[in-house]
Amino acid sequence: MSTLLPARTAGLIRRAAPPALLPAVPGLLMALAVAAAAFGLREVPGLGIFSPLILAILLGMVWRNLVGTPAAARPGLALAMRPLLRTAIVLLGLQLTIGQVLAIGGPGLGVVAGSLAATLLLTLWLGRLLKVSPELTALIAAGSSICGASAVIAVNSVTGAEDEDVAYAIACVTLFGTLCLFLYPLLPAVLPLSPTGYGVWIGSSVHEVAQVVAAGFQQGQAAGETATIAKLARVMLLAPVVLTLGWVTVRRRADESGTPRRTGFPLPWFVVGFLAMIALNSVISLDEGVRSLFSQATAFLLTVALAAMGLETSLRRMHGKGLRPLLLAATAWLFIGGFSLTLVLVLL
């Protein structure tokens, strides 16, 4: 895969890397090449509705399962899936402010928070009922209730699921989020939804940010802006959900191993950083150019991390997960759509 980059460029990267990082160079080059291809694919007509994150993991999986990922790439892919990914989650906080969240008002926040909490709890309960693994259940629950692929990979940082679990969860939220693009804009014609109500509904129920924007603005400027703000409110709730699922995972594994339970919450550094960036962005007015630069850096790092994950994902092992996780994700999708719509009709 490194042949996708000029040989001279690859050589410069190897010479510039600190000695301790030299083993990571091949894997990083592969992930970077896949990420670059994902950004390029977004320019193809019809593919712009998919985020580069989704395209990157798909491209990585295609390469892994058709060509294979060499063992020499493993250290670099691990670096991309852990430190780089967690840095991206920290930077994600710079896209949010407390003021944005408050802009949709108390009823709107009630719809967002209520839909998220209800969907998360239902999915976790139903996952146990369907005997889906706890790790995969947590990923599907987070991706369905919060923000799609970004939530899946953030939660995986504390649950430590298999790469195939991550890929399966992302495939599910991509599938059902894409269906929203075609189905949800048809419903205002038959439902009593104002532009504000439609926007809050889209923002509180559709999985990916890009999908929210695409579905929201199909009903006009006001609906699109409201949908985006409601979605940002959901993203801000990523931190408490990550902490909660991390705590649940630690307690469950302690019970399974027979070791004493730890007291308190595990507090990953990247969650603290995420909250700190939200606070910073809320009190300091960043220049629009600086804000755009951080936004692009966040998207780039997340895409590289997803490319690395795809390069480590076996379709054969994914197939072994069966259809029960797909049923779980479908139920979560139908529930959050119906539950949030009910709250919108009652509260707005």
N, C-alpha and C positions, 0 to 999 in steps of 0.2 A: 504493500500500500504506500510505502514511503516513496515509491517511484512516481507517485502523483505529484510530488514536489520536485523542483529542479535539484539535481545532485549537488550542485554548488551550495544551494540553500540548506540542504540537509547537513552538509559538511560544516557550514558555518554554525549551525545550531549545536552540533556535537562539540565543536571547539569552544564555543562560548559557554556551554553548560558547566557548572561546577562538577568536580570529579564525582561527588556523591550522587549526583543526578544523572550521570552518564548512562547507567542501566535503564533509566526511564525514557531516554530519548526515542528509541524505536516505537514504543507504544504511544508516546505523545504525538509523534509524527503521524501515526496512523489515525489517531483520534482527531487531530487537527485537519487531516485531509478529508475525513468523512464529514466533519463539521462544515468545512468549506463547501463541499459538494451539496450539503443540505441547504445552506444559504443560497447557493446557485439554483437549486431546484425550485425554490420559492418563486423564482422569476418565470417559471413555466406556467402558461395560462391554465387555470384550474387548480393549481397546487398552492396558490397564495393563501387559501383558507386554512392550511396546515401550518403550525408553528415549526420553526427549524428544529426544535427539540424532537418533535414527532418524526420528522423526516430523517434526522440524524440517527435515531435508534433503529429505524427501519433499514436504512442503508447499512448500518453497522451489522445488523442481523443478517442481511443478505450476504455481505462479505464473509461473515463468520461461518455461515452454513453452506456457502457455495465454494469458497476458496479455502477458508480456515484462517485462524489467528495464530501466528507463531508464538512459541513459548517466550522468545526474547521480548515480546511486546507486553508481557504481563506486568512488570514493574511500572511502566508508563501508564498503562490503563488503570492500575490501582491508584496511582497518583491523581489521575483525572477524575476518578469516581469518588475520591475522598477529600483531600485538601482543596482541590480546585472547586469541587461541587459545593463544599461548605462555605468557601469564600463567596461564591455566587449567591448563596442564600443570604449571607450578610448584606451584600450589595443590593439585594432585592428590596430591603427595607427603605432604600433611598427613593423608591418609586411611590412611597406611601406617606401620607401625612394624617394626623389626627383630624385636622379640619376637613379633609376629603370625606372621611367616614361620617362625621357629624352632619355633613351637608344633606344627607338623604332623610334626616329627621328621625324622631323616635319610632314611629310606626315602620319606616323602612328598615331601620336597624333591627327592629323586632322580627321582621320577616326574614332578614338575612341570618340572624343568630338562631332563631327558632328552627329554620329549615336546616341549617348546618348541624345543630345539636341533634335534632330528631333523626336525620339521615345517618349521622355517625353512629348513634346508639342502635338504630334498627339494623344497620349493616353488620355491626359487630355481633349482635345477637343472632341474626340470620346466618352469619358465617359459621358460628358454632353449631347451629341447627343443621346446616348442610354439610358439616364436617370438612369445611375448607380450612386449610392450615391457618393458624392465628396470624402469621406474618403476612400472608397474601390477603387475608381478610382485612387487616389493618391498612394495607396499601390501597385496596379497592375502596374502603370506607373513606380514607383521606382524599383520594383522587375524586371521588364522587361528591363529597360534601364540601370540599374547599376549592382547589384550583387545578385539577387535572394533573398533568405530568409533573409540574413543579412540586405539588403536595406529595405525590408518590415518592419522588426522590428525596424530599426533605424528611419524610417519615421513615424512609428506609435507612436514613443515617442513624436512627436510634433503634430500629427493629432488627437491622442486619439480615434482611431476607435474601434469598438467592436471587441472582441476576434474572433468572427465568421468571420469578415471581414479579419482579419489577417490570419486566417486559410485558408480561401478561396483563398486569394492572393498567399499564399505559395503553396497551392495545384496547382494553375495554373502555376506558374513559375517552379515548380517541373515537372509537366507533359510535358510542352513544352521544358524545358531544357533537359529532358531525351530523347525526340524525337531527339534532336540535336545529341546525342551520336551515334545514329544509322544512321541518314540521312546525316549529314554534311561530314563525312569522305568519302562518296561515290562520292562527287561532284568534287574533284580535277581530277578525271579521265576524266571528260567531260568539265572542265573549265580550262582556262589558268592561273592557280594559282601556283606561286612559293612557296617553303616552308615558306618564310617570309610573302608573301601575304596571304597564308592560315592561318598562325598563327595570323596575325593581324585581319583577318576576324573572326576567332573563338573567340579571346579575346575580340573583340568589339561587339559580338552578342549573345554568349551563356550566360545563366543566372548565374549559380553557378560556383564558383571557381573550385570545384571538377570536375564538368562537363567539364569545359574548359580544365583542365589538361588531362582528359581522352580522349576527342576528339582531342586535339592538338597533343599529342604524338603518336596518331595512324598514323600520317604522318611523323614521325621521330623526332629526337632530336631537330633539328633547329626549326621546326614548333612548337613543344611543348614548347620550351623555349620562343619563340616569343609570342605565345598565352598567356602564363602565365604573361609575362611582360605587354602585352596590357591589360589584365584583371586587373592587379594591377593599371594601369593608370585609368581605369574606377572606381575602388574602391576609389581612391583618390578624385574623383569628388563627392563622397557621401556627403561630408560636405556642399558644396554650394547648392546641391539639397535639403538636409534636411532643410537648412536655408530658401531657397526659398519657399518650400512647407509649412513650418511653418508660414511664413509671409502671404502666400495666405490664409491659414486656419484661421489665426487670423482676417484678413480683412473680409473674407466671413462671419464668425460668428458674427463679429461686425455689418455687414450690416443686417444679419438676425434678430439680436436682437434689432436693432435700436440704439445701443450705439455708441458713437464717436469712430472713428478708431484711433488706436494707431499709432504713427509715429515710423519709424525705424523697424529694424528686431528684432524678438525675438531671443535671443542668448543663446541656451541651453548650460549648462556647459559641457556636454559630447561632444558636437561638438568642443568646444574650446580645450578640452583635447585631442580629436582625432587629431586635427591639431598640437597641441603641441608635441604629440608623434611622428608624422611624421617628424617634424622639428628636434626633439632630435635624432631620428634614422638616420637622414640624416647627422648630424654633428659629432655624436659619434659612433664609431665602437663597437657595443656590441659583447661580446663573443658569439660564436655560441651556446654554451650550455644555456646561459642566454636567447638568442633569442628564442631557442626552448622551454624553460620553459614558457616564456610569450605567445608563440603561443599556447601551450597546455592549458594554463590557459584561454586564450580567447575562444578557442573552447569549453572548459568545461563550462564556464559561459554562453555562448550563448546557449549551449545545455540545460542547466538547465532552462534558461528562456523560451525556446521553449517548453520544457516539461511542465512547469507551464501553458503556454498558451493553450496547448492541453488539460490539465486537467480542463480548464475553458471553453472549446469550445463545444457548442451543435450542433450536426449534424442536428437536426431539424431546428434550426435557420439558419444554413448554407443553407439548402435546400430552405428556404424561400427567399434567395437572387435571385433565378432563374438562367436562362442560359445567361442572357445578360452580366454579368461580365466575363463569360467564353468566349463569343464571343469577348469581349474587349481584353482579354488576348491573344487570338488566333491571332487577328489582329495585336496587338503589336509585337508578336513573328514573324509573317510573315514579318512585316514591317522592324524590325531591322535587320533581316537576309538579306532581299533583298536590303535595303538601304546601309548597311555596305558593302555588296559584291560589289555593284555598285561603292562605293567610293574606295574600294581596287583596282578594275579593272581600275579606272581612274587615281588614284594617285600613285599607287605602281607598 
